[in-house]
Amino acid sequence: MSDTLLVAIISAVVTITATVITVWAGMRKQAQQAAVQQAVTDTKLEELTREVRLHNNFAQRMPVVEEQIKVINHRIQDLEAGEKKNVKVG
């Protein structure tokens, strides 16, 4: 085998090995970054879910509060009307 052919084969093996290592390291780094991004997305989704649950609970309670306010307003009006009658009579 000639020296030139031997040098070419060795160079090819070294180049292929270096390329494979570089690609493998890049893929590993991308996988780590994707895992971090997924963790951030999961955390944001959990927080958003918590906020939506709080909002839904508030939205369910609000009509009850509005109805209670109506009842309170009517009772106040009745009391004020009764007080006016007492003031006029007395």
MARLOTI-379006 format. One record per atom (N, C-alpha, C, O): atom name; x, y negated, z; residue number from 1; residue in three letters. Coordinates in steps of 0.05 Angstrom, whole numbers, padded with zeros to 5 digits. Each point is the difference from the previous one (the first is absolute). Layout:
residues N
+----+--------+--------+--------+-----+-----+
: at :     c1 :     c2 :     c3 :   i :  aa :
+----+--------+--------+--------+-----+-----+
: CA :      X :      Y :      Z : NUM : ALA :
...
+----+--------+--------+--------+-----+-----+
This chain:
residues 90
+----+--------+--------+--------+-----+-----+
: at :     c1 :     c2 :     c3 :   i :  aa :
+----+--------+--------+--------+-----+-----+
:  N :  00017 :  00023 :  00000 :   1 : MET :
: CA : -00017 : -00023 :  00000 :   1 : MET :
:  C :  00018 : -00025 :  00000 :   1 : MET :
:  O :  00021 : -00001 :  00014 :   1 : MET :
:  N : -00029 : -00018 : -00029 :   2 : SER :
: CA :  00017 : -00024 : -00002 :   2 : SER :
:  C : -00005 : -00018 :  00024 :   2 : SER :
:  O : -00021 :  00001 :  00013 :   2 : SER :
:  N :  00041 : -00017 : -00008 :   3 : ASP :
: CA : -00002 : -00018 :  00023 :   3 : ASP :
:  C : -00023 : -00020 : -00004 :   3 : ASP :
:  O : -00014 : -00007 :  00019 :   3 : ASP :
:  N :  00009 : -00002 : -00043 :   4 : THR :
: CA : -00021 : -00019 : -00006 :   4 : THR :
:  C : -00027 :  00012 :  00006 :   4 : THR :
:  O : -00017 : -00013 :  00012 :   4 : THR :
:  N :  00013 :  00038 : -00020 :   5 : LEU :
: CA : -00026 :  00013 :  00005 :   5 : LEU :
:  C : -00004 :  00005 :  00030 :   5 : LEU :
:  O : -00022 : -00004 :  00010 :   5 : LEU :
:  N :  00043 :  00011 :  00004 :   6 : LEU :
: CA : -00002 :  00004 :  00029 :   6 : LEU :
:  C : -00007 : -00026 :  00014 :   6 : LEU :
:  O : -00017 :  00000 :  00018 :   6 : LEU :
:  N :  00030 : -00022 : -00026 :   7 : VAL :
: CA : -00006 : -00026 :  00012 :   7 : VAL :
:  C : -00029 : -00008 : -00006 :   7 : VAL :
:  O : -00013 : -00011 :  00017 :   7 : VAL :
:  N :  00004 :  00016 : -00041 :   8 : ALA :
: CA : -00028 : -00007 : -00008 :   8 : ALA :
:  C : -00020 :  00016 :  00017 :   8 : ALA :
:  O : -00020 : -00011 :  00009 :   8 : ALA :
:  N :  00025 :  00037 : -00005 :   9 : ILE :
: CA : -00018 :  00017 :  00016 :   9 : ILE :
:  C : -00001 : -00010 :  00029 :   9 : ILE :
:  O : -00021 : -00002 :  00012 :   9 : ILE :
:  N :  00045 : -00003 : -00001 :  10 : ILE :
: CA :  00001 : -00010 :  00028 :  10 : ILE :
:  C : -00014 : -00026 :  00002 :  10 : ILE :
:  O : -00015 : -00005 :  00020 :  10 : ILE :
:  N :  00019 : -00013 : -00039 :  11 : SER :
: CA : -00013 : -00026 :  00001 :  11 : SER :
:  C : -00030 :  00003 : -00002 :  11 : SER :
:  O : -00015 : -00015 :  00014 :  11 : SER :
:  N :  00005 :  00033 : -00031 :  12 : ALA :
: CA : -00028 :  00004 : -00003 :  12 : ALA :
:  C : -00012 :  00011 :  00026 :  12 : ALA :
:  O : -00022 : -00009 :  00009 :  12 : ALA :
:  N :  00035 :  00028 :  00004 :  13 : VAL :
: CA : -00010 :  00011 :  00025 :  13 : VAL :
:  C : -00001 : -00021 :  00022 :  13 : VAL :
:  O : -00019 : -00002 :  00014 :  13 : VAL :
:  N :  00040 : -00014 : -00012 :  14 : VAL :
: CA :  00001 : -00021 :  00020 :  14 : VAL :
:  C : -00022 : -00021 : -00005 :  14 : VAL :
:  O : -00013 : -00009 :  00018 :  14 : VAL :
:  N :  00010 :  00002 : -00043 :  15 : THR :
: CA : -00021 : -00020 : -00008 :  15 : THR :
:  C : -00028 :  00010 :  00006 :  15 : THR :
:  O : -00016 : -00015 :  00012 :  15 : THR :
:  N :  00011 :  00040 : -00019 :  16 : ILE :
: CA : -00027 :  00012 :  00006 :  16 : ILE :
:  C : -00004 :  00002 :  00030 :  16 : ILE :
:  O : -00022 : -00006 :  00009 :  16 : ILE :
:  N :  00042 :  00014 :  00005 :  17 : THR :
: CA : -00003 :  00002 :  00030 :  17 : THR :
:  C : -00005 : -00027 :  00012 :  17 : THR :
:  O : -00017 : -00003 :  00017 :  17 : THR :
:  N :  00032 : -00018 : -00026 :  18 : ALA :
: CA : -00004 : -00026 :  00011 :  18 : ALA :
:  C : -00028 : -00011 : -00007 :  18 : ALA :
:  O : -00013 : -00013 :  00017 :  18 : ALA :
:  N :  00004 :  00018 : -00041 :  19 : THR :
: CA : -00027 : -00008 : -00008 :  19 : THR :
:  C : -00021 :  00013 :  00016 :  19 : THR :
:  O : -00019 : -00013 :  00009 :  19 : THR :
:  N :  00021 :  00039 : -00004 :  20 : VAL :
: CA : -00020 :  00015 :  00015 :  20 : VAL :
:  C :  00000 : -00010 :  00029 :  20 : VAL :
:  O : -00022 : -00004 :  00011 :  20 : VAL :
:  N :  00045 : -00001 :  00001 :  21 : ILE :
: CA :  00001 : -00011 :  00027 :  21 : ILE :
:  C : -00013 : -00028 :  00001 :  21 : ILE :
:  O : -00015 : -00005 :  00019 :  21 : ILE :
:  N :  00021 : -00012 : -00038 :  22 : THR :
: CA : -00012 : -00027 : -00001 :  22 : THR :
:  C : -00030 :  00001 : -00002 :  22 : THR :
:  O : -00014 : -00014 :  00014 :  22 : THR :
:  N :  00004 :  00031 : -00032 :  23 : VAL :
: CA : -00029 :  00002 : -00004 :  23 : VAL :
:  C : -00013 :  00011 :  00025 :  23 : VAL :
:  O : -00021 : -00010 :  00008 :  23 : VAL :
:  N :  00033 :  00030 :  00004 :  24 : TRP :
: CA : -00012 :  00013 :  00024 :  24 : TRP :
:  C : -00001 : -00021 :  00023 :  24 : TRP :
:  O : -00020 : -00001 :  00014 :  24 : TRP :
:  N :  00042 : -00014 : -00011 :  25 : ALA :
: CA :  00000 : -00020 :  00021 :  25 : ALA :
:  C : -00021 : -00022 : -00005 :  25 : ALA :
:  O : -00013 : -00009 :  00019 :  25 : ALA :
:  N :  00010 :  00001 : -00044 :  26 : GLY :
: CA : -00021 : -00020 : -00006 :  26 : GLY :
:  C : -00028 :  00010 :  00005 :  26 : GLY :
:  O : -00017 : -00014 :  00011 :  26 : GLY :
:  N :  00012 :  00039 : -00018 :  27 : MET :
: CA : -00026 :  00012 :  00005 :  27 : MET :
:  C : -00006 :  00002 :  00030 :  27 : MET :
:  O : -00022 : -00004 :  00009 :  27 : MET :
:  N :  00043 :  00011 :  00006 :  28 : ARG :
: CA : -00004 :  00002 :  00029 :  28 : ARG :
:  C : -00006 : -00027 :  00012 :  28 : ARG :
:  O : -00017 : -00002 :  00018 :  28 : ARG :
:  N :  00031 : -00019 : -00027 :  29 : LYS :
: CA : -00005 : -00027 :  00010 :  29 : LYS :
:  C : -00028 : -00009 : -00007 :  29 : LYS :
:  O : -00014 : -00012 :  00016 :  29 : LYS :
:  N :  00005 :  00018 : -00040 :  30 : GLN :
: CA : -00027 : -00007 : -00009 :  30 : GLN :
:  C : -00021 :  00014 :  00017 :  30 : GLN :
:  O : -00021 : -00011 :  00007 :  30 : GLN :
:  N :  00026 :  00036 :  00000 :  31 : ALA :
: CA : -00018 :  00016 :  00016 :  31 : ALA :
:  C : -00002 : -00012 :  00028 :  31 : ALA :
:  O : -00022 : -00001 :  00012 :  31 : ALA :
:  N :  00044 : -00008 : -00001 :  32 : GLN :
: CA :  00000 : -00013 :  00026 :  32 : GLN :
:  C : -00016 : -00026 :  00000 :  32 : GLN :
:  O : -00015 : -00006 :  00018 :  32 : GLN :
:  N :  00020 : -00010 : -00039 :  33 : GLN :
: CA : -00015 : -00025 : -00003 :  33 : GLN :
:  C : -00030 :  00005 : -00003 :  33 : GLN :
:  O : -00016 : -00015 :  00011 :  33 : GLN :
:  N :  00009 :  00035 : -00026 :  34 : ALA :
: CA : -00028 :  00007 : -00004 :  34 : ALA :
:  C : -00013 :  00008 :  00027 :  34 : ALA :
:  O : -00023 : -00007 :  00005 :  34 : ALA :
:  N :  00038 :  00021 :  00011 :  35 : ALA :
: CA : -00010 :  00009 :  00026 :  35 : ALA :
:  C : -00005 : -00025 :  00018 :  35 : ALA :
:  O : -00019 : -00001 :  00015 :  35 : ALA :
:  N :  00038 : -00018 : -00016 :  36 : VAL :
: CA : -00003 : -00024 :  00016 :  36 : VAL :
:  C : -00025 : -00016 : -00010 :  36 : VAL :
:  O : -00016 : -00010 :  00017 :  36 : VAL :
:  N :  00014 :  00007 : -00043 :  37 : GLN :
: CA : -00023 : -00014 : -00011 :  37 : GLN :
:  C : -00026 :  00013 :  00007 :  37 : GLN :
:  O : -00020 : -00013 :  00006 :  37 : GLN :
:  N :  00019 :  00039 : -00006 :  38 : GLN :
: CA : -00024 :  00015 :  00007 :  38 : GLN :
:  C : -00007 : -00004 :  00030 :  38 : GLN :
:  O : -00023 : -00003 :  00007 :  38 : GLN :
:  N :  00043 :  00002 :  00010 :  39 : ALA :
: CA : -00004 : -00005 :  00028 :  39 : ALA :
:  C : -00012 : -00028 :  00005 :  39 : ALA :
:  O : -00018 : -00003 :  00016 :  39 : ALA :
:  N :  00029 : -00016 : -00031 :  40 : VAL :
: CA : -00011 : -00028 :  00003 :  40 : VAL :
:  C : -00029 : -00001 : -00010 :  40 : VAL :
:  O : -00017 : -00012 :  00012 :  40 : VAL :
:  N :  00012 :  00025 : -00035 :  41 : THR :
: CA : -00028 :  00001 : -00010 :  41 : THR :
:  C : -00018 :  00014 :  00019 :  41 : THR :
:  O : -00023 : -00010 :  00004 :  41 : THR :
:  N :  00031 :  00031 :  00008 :  42 : ASP :
: CA : -00017 :  00015 :  00019 :  42 : ASP :
:  C : -00006 : -00018 :  00024 :  42 : ASP :
:  O : -00023 : -00001 :  00010 :  42 : ASP :
:  N :  00043 : -00014 :  00000 :  43 : THR :
: CA : -00004 : -00017 :  00023 :  43 : THR :
:  C : -00020 : -00023 : -00007 :  43 : THR :
:  O : -00017 : -00006 :  00016 :  43 : THR :
:  N :  00021 : -00005 : -00039 :  44 : LYS :
: CA : -00019 : -00022 : -00009 :  44 : LYS :
:  C : -00028 :  00011 : -00003 :  44 : LYS :
:  O : -00019 : -00013 :  00008 :  44 : LYS :
:  N :  00016 :  00037 : -00019 :  45 : LEU :
: CA : -00026 :  00012 : -00003 :  45 : LEU :
:  C : -00013 :  00006 :  00027 :  45 : LEU :
:  O : -00024 : -00005 :  00003 :  45 : LEU :
:  N :  00039 :  00014 :  00016 :  46 : GLU :
: CA : -00011 :  00005 :  00027 :  46 : GLU :
:  C : -00009 : -00026 :  00012 :  46 : GLU :
:  O : -00022 :  00000 :  00012 :  46 : GLU :
:  N :  00037 : -00021 : -00014 :  47 : GLU :
: CA : -00008 : -00026 :  00011 :  47 : GLU :
:  C : -00025 : -00011 : -00014 :  47 : GLU :
:  O : -00018 : -00010 :  00013 :  47 : GLU :
:  N :  00017 :  00013 : -00039 :  48 : LEU :
: CA : -00024 : -00009 : -00015 :  48 : LEU :
:  C : -00024 :  00016 :  00008 :  48 : LEU :
:  O : -00022 : -00011 :  00003 :  48 : LEU :
:  N :  00025 :  00037 :  00001 :  49 : THR :
: CA : -00022 :  00017 :  00009 :  49 : THR :
:  C : -00010 : -00009 :  00027 :  49 : THR :
:  O : -00024 : -00001 :  00005 :  49 : THR :
:  N :  00043 : -00005 :  00013 :  50 : ARG :
: CA : -00008 : -00010 :  00027 :  50 : ARG :
:  C : -00016 : -00026 : -00002 :  50 : ARG :
:  O : -00020 : -00003 :  00014 :  50 : ARG :
:  N :  00030 : -00015 : -00031 :  51 : GLU :
: CA : -00014 : -00026 : -00002 :  51 : GLU :
:  C : -00028 :  00004 : -00012 :  51 : GLU :
:  O : -00019 : -00014 :  00008 :  51 : GLU :
:  N :  00016 :  00032 : -00028 :  52 : VAL :
: CA : -00026 :  00005 : -00012 :  52 : VAL :
:  C : -00019 :  00012 :  00021 :  52 : VAL :
:  O : -00023 : -00007 :  00001 :  52 : VAL :
:  N :  00033 :  00025 :  00015 :  53 : ARG :
: CA : -00017 :  00011 :  00021 :  53 : ARG :
:  C : -00009 : -00021 :  00020 :  53 : ARG :
:  O : -00024 : -00001 :  00008 :  53 : ARG :
:  N :  00042 : -00017 : -00001 :  54 : LEU :
: CA : -00008 : -00022 :  00018 :  54 : LEU :
:  C : -00021 : -00018 : -00013 :  54 : LEU :
:  O : -00020 : -00008 :  00013 :  54 : LEU :
:  N :  00024 :  00002 : -00039 :  55 : HIS :
: CA : -00020 : -00016 : -00014 :  55 : HIS :
:  C : -00027 :  00014 : -00002 :  55 : HIS :
:  O : -00020 : -00013 :  00004 :  55 : HIS :
:  N :  00021 :  00039 : -00010 :  56 : ASN :
: CA : -00025 :  00014 : -00003 :  56 : ASN :
:  C : -00015 :  00001 :  00027 :  56 : ASN :
:  O : -00025 : -00003 :  00000 :  56 : ASN :
:  N :  00039 :  00006 :  00022 :  57 : ASN :
: CA : -00013 :  00000 :  00026 :  57 : ASN :
:  C : -00012 : -00027 :  00005 :  57 : ASN :
:  O : -00023 : -00002 :  00010 :  57 : ASN :
:  N :  00037 : -00020 : -00017 :  58 : PHE :
: CA : -00010 : -00027 :  00003 :  58 : PHE :
:  C : -00025 : -00004 : -00017 :  58 : PHE :
:  O : -00020 : -00011 :  00008 :  58 : PHE :
:  N :  00021 :  00021 : -00033 :  59 : ALA :
: CA : -00022 : -00003 : -00019 :  59 : ALA :
:  C : -00025 :  00015 :  00010 :  59 : ALA :
:  O : -00022 : -00009 : -00005 :  59 : ALA :
:  N :  00026 :  00031 :  00018 :  60 : GLN :
: CA : -00022 :  00015 :  00010 :  60 : GLN :
:  C : -00013 : -00013 :  00025 :  60 : GLN :
:  O : -00024 :  00001 :  00003 :  60 : GLN :
:  N :  00041 : -00014 :  00013 :  61 : ARG :
: CA : -00011 : -00013 :  00024 :  61 : ARG :
:  C : -00012 : -00027 : -00006 :  61 : ARG :
:  O : -00017 : -00009 :  00015 :  61 : ARG :
:  N :  00025 : -00004 : -00036 :  62 : MET :
: CA : -00009 : -00028 : -00005 :  62 : MET :
:  C : -00030 : -00002 : -00003 :  62 : MET :
:  O : -00012 : -00018 :  00011 :  62 : MET :
:  N : -00002 :  00035 : -00026 :  63 : PRO :
: CA : -00029 : -00002 : -00002 :  63 : PRO :
:  C : -00014 :  00002 :  00028 :  63 : PRO :
:  O : -00020 : -00013 :  00005 :  63 : PRO :
:  N :  00031 :  00030 :  00012 :  64 : VAL :
: CA : -00011 :  00003 :  00027 :  64 : VAL :
:  C :  00003 : -00027 :  00015 :  64 : VAL :
:  O : -00018 : -00009 :  00014 :  64 : VAL :
:  N :  00042 : -00003 : -00016 :  65 : VAL :
: CA :  00004 : -00025 :  00013 :  65 : VAL :
:  C : -00018 : -00022 : -00011 :  65 : VAL :
:  O : -00011 : -00016 :  00015 :  65 : VAL :
:  N :  00007 :  00016 : -00041 :  66 : GLU :
: CA : -00018 : -00020 : -00013 :  66 : GLU :
:  C : -00028 :  00003 :  00011 :  66 : GLU :
:  O : -00014 : -00020 :  00005 :  66 : GLU :
:  N :  00005 :  00044 : -00003 :  67 : GLU :
: CA : -00027 :  00005 :  00010 :  67 : GLU :
:  C : -00002 : -00008 :  00029 :  67 : GLU :
:  O : -00021 : -00012 :  00008 :  67 : GLU :
:  N :  00041 :  00017 :  00008 :  68 : GLN :
: CA :  00000 : -00009 :  00028 :  68 : GLN :
:  C : -00001 : -00030 :  00002 :  68 : GLN :
:  O : -00013 : -00012 :  00017 :  68 : GLN :
:  N :  00028 : -00002 : -00035 :  69 : ILE :
: CA : -00001 : -00029 :  00000 :  69 : ILE :
:  C : -00027 : -00011 : -00007 :  69 : ILE :
:  O : -00010 : -00019 :  00012 :  69 : ILE :
:  N : -00004 :  00032 : -00031 :  70 : LYS :
: CA : -00027 : -00008 : -00006 :  70 : LYS :
:  C : -00019 :  00002 :  00024 :  70 : LYS :
:  O : -00015 : -00018 :  00006 :  70 : LYS :
:  N :  00017 :  00041 :  00008 :  71 : VAL :
: CA : -00016 :  00004 :  00024 :  71 : VAL :
:  C :  00006 : -00021 :  00021 :  71 : VAL :
:  O : -00018 : -00011 :  00012 :  71 : VAL :
:  N :  00044 :  00006 : -00008 :  72 : ILE :
: CA :  00008 : -00020 :  00020 :  72 : ILE :
:  C : -00011 : -00028 : -00008 :  72 : ILE :
:  O : -00010 : -00014 :  00017 :  72 : ILE :
:  N :  00012 :  00007 : -00042 :  73 : ASN :
: CA : -00010 : -00026 : -00009 :  73 : ASN :
:  C : -00031 : -00002 :  00004 :  73 : ASN :
:  O : -00009 : -00021 :  00009 :  73 : ASN :
:  N : -00005 :  00042 : -00014 :  74 : HIS :
: CA : -00029 :  00000 :  00005 :  74 : HIS :
:  C : -00006 : -00003 :  00030 :  74 : HIS :
:  O : -00018 : -00015 :  00007 :  74 : HIS :
:  N :  00033 :  00029 :  00009 :  75 : ARG :
: CA : -00004 : -00003 :  00029 :  75 : ARG :
:  C :  00006 : -00028 :  00010 :  75 : ARG :
:  O : -00014 : -00010 :  00017 :  75 : ARG :
:  N :  00035 : -00002 : -00028 :  76 : ILE :
: CA :  00006 : -00027 :  00007 :  76 : ILE :
:  C : -00022 : -00019 : -00008 :  76 : ILE :
:  O : -00008 : -00018 :  00015 :  76 : ILE :
:  N : -00002 :  00022 : -00040 :  77 : GLN :
: CA : -00022 : -00017 : -00009 :  77 : GLN :
:  C : -00025 :  00003 :  00017 :  77 : GLN :
:  O : -00014 : -00019 :  00007 :  77 : GLN :
:  N :  00008 :  00044 :  00001 :  78 : ASP :
: CA : -00023 :  00005 :  00018 :  78 : ASP :
:  C :  00004 : -00014 :  00027 :  78 : ASP :
:  O : -00018 : -00012 :  00010 :  78 : ASP :
:  N :  00042 :  00014 :  00001 :  79 : LEU :
: CA :  00006 : -00013 :  00025 :  79 : LEU :
:  C : -00002 : -00030 : -00002 :  79 : LEU :
:  O : -00011 : -00014 :  00017 :  79 : LEU :
:  N :  00022 :  00003 : -00039 :  80 : GLU :
: CA : -00002 : -00029 : -00004 :  80 : GLU :
:  C : -00029 : -00009 : -00003 :  80 : GLU :
:  O : -00008 : -00021 :  00010 :  80 : GLU :
:  N : -00008 :  00037 : -00025 :  81 : ALA :
: CA : -00028 : -00007 : -00004 :  81 : ALA :
:  C : -00015 :  00001 :  00027 :  81 : ALA :
:  O : -00017 : -00017 :  00005 :  81 : ALA :
:  N :  00023 :  00037 :  00011 :  82 : GLY :
: CA : -00012 :  00003 :  00026 :  82 : GLY :
:  C :  00008 : -00023 :  00018 :  82 : GLY :
:  O : -00016 : -00010 :  00016 :  82 : GLY :
:  N :  00041 :  00001 : -00018 :  83 : GLU :
: CA :  00009 : -00022 :  00017 :  83 : GLU :
:  C : -00013 : -00026 : -00008 :  83 : GLU :
:  O : -00007 : -00016 :  00017 :  83 : GLU :
:  N :  00003 :  00012 : -00043 :  84 : LYS :
: CA : -00014 : -00024 : -00009 :  84 : LYS :
:  C : -00029 :  00000 :  00010 :  84 : LYS :
:  O : -00010 : -00021 :  00007 :  84 : LYS :
:  N : -00003 :  00044 : -00007 :  85 : LYS :
: CA : -00027 :  00002 :  00010 :  85 : LYS :
:  C : -00001 : -00007 :  00030 :  85 : LYS :
:  O : -00017 : -00014 :  00009 :  85 : LYS :
:  N :  00037 :  00025 :  00006 :  86 : ASN :
: CA :  00001 : -00006 :  00028 :  86 : ASN :
:  C :  00005 : -00030 :  00005 :  86 : ASN :
:  O : -00010 : -00011 :  00019 :  86 : ASN :
:  N :  00027 : -00001 : -00035 :  87 : VAL :
: CA :  00006 : -00028 :  00004 :  87 : VAL :
:  C : -00025 : -00017 : -00006 :  87 : VAL :
:  O : -00005 : -00019 :  00014 :  87 : VAL :
:  N : -00010 :  00026 : -00035 :  88 : LYS :
: CA : -00024 : -00015 : -00008 :  88 : LYS :
:  C : -00022 :  00002 :  00021 :  88 : LYS :
:  O : -00013 : -00019 :  00007 :  88 : LYS :
:  N :  00010 :  00043 :  00004 :  89 : VAL :
: CA : -00021 :  00005 :  00019 :  89 : VAL :
:  C :  00007 : -00013 :  00027 :  89 : VAL :
:  O : -00017 : -00013 :  00012 :  89 : VAL :
:  N :  00041 :  00016 : -00004 :  90 : GLY :
: CA :  00009 : -00010 :  00026 :  90 : GLY :
:  C :  00004 : -00029 :  00001 :  90 : GLY :
:  O :  00007 : -00011 :  00021 :  90 : GLY :
+----+--------+--------+--------+-----+-----+
